[in-house]
Structures are given as C-alpha cells and as structure tokens.
Amino acid sequence: LIASPLLESFVDALENLTAPEVLVKAFQDDARSALHRKDREQFRNVWRRYYHLLFGPENVHHGDYQREFARKFKKSFDQECGVNGEKLKDTKTINEAFSKSFKSRDARGRTTERLPPHPTGKDPLHRHSKWLAEYQDDPSSGIHIEVPGQYTGKGKPLPSTHIRIVSFDAVVLTLASKQ
C-alpha cells in the first residue's frame, strides 16, 4: 500500500517497537480467534505476520532486545507449534503450545513466566530498533519522512517547507504497561 521503500521500512520499524511479550499475547489471541472461526486462511495470515515480527531471521528492524528474545524462544516455539503452526488445530492446542513455549513449571509444579520483563526507563534505541537508531535523512534523495499533520487541504502542498524527521534520539524512555 505504501509506494516508498523508505516509508515501508519506517512503518516496519515502528511496528517492531512493540515489546515481544505483548506480541506473544496478541499472536495467541488472534490465532485462537481465527481457529475458533475455523478460518485456516486467516490463521495462516496471522501466523505469517506475528512469526515474522517475533522470530523473522530477515527482520532487519529488530533491535538487540528482540534478537535476544528470538534466540531464546524460537526453538521451543517451533517444537511446540510445528512448521507454520501445523500442530495447532484448535484453541486448546494453541493455549497448550504457547504455555509450554513461554512458561515453565517450578519444582512445586507452579507455572511461572519465562518471558523476560520488558526493560523500563531510559534505554538505548538500538536495543529496540536498529533501523530507527541508524536512520539519517538524506537531503539529496528527494524522499523524506515528514511529521504528520502538515497538509491542510486548503491549498497546494509545499513539501519543501514541511518539517521532516532527520534522525531519532539515541535514547528512548520505555514504560511498563498498566495491564
């Protein structure tokens, strides 16, 4: 839908800022919903999207945090779910596979989360997005990322006068979810 490779990369990098533990929950919910409706095509689309976001080896937008997450959980997730989620047949198998992949039992049989807590506070941007950390606007390229909300619709746009993003701060403030 986006005609610019730069803007596609920007959107992908923003999408990859989502903490992996949040993506896991959304992945499980969306996959359950698709299988509950017995919509295998939707399930395949959900699988491709989230698997790429969490574990995609070609995902150049991943920061160190996402790479560590993929390295730690990909093997067990693939074992529990099968290639392209082939072992997942219904909501029960999804719940079991996700639980085995991302949770563990202690000596007393209590279930504990294996998902690492997302770092909070000030953190280097490259830990969350390599692409955003390395982005530098190239004035000679003619393709730029503009700050949204500058088109009024009342006159002909003058992109040369619009505010553009030239780089991103090297430090981000990450906050814990209240959920």
Summary of the structure (lengths in Angstrom):
residues: 179
radius of gyration: 19.7
end to end distance: 32.4
largest distance: 69.2
contacts: 427
relative contact order: 0.15
helix: 49%
strand: 10%
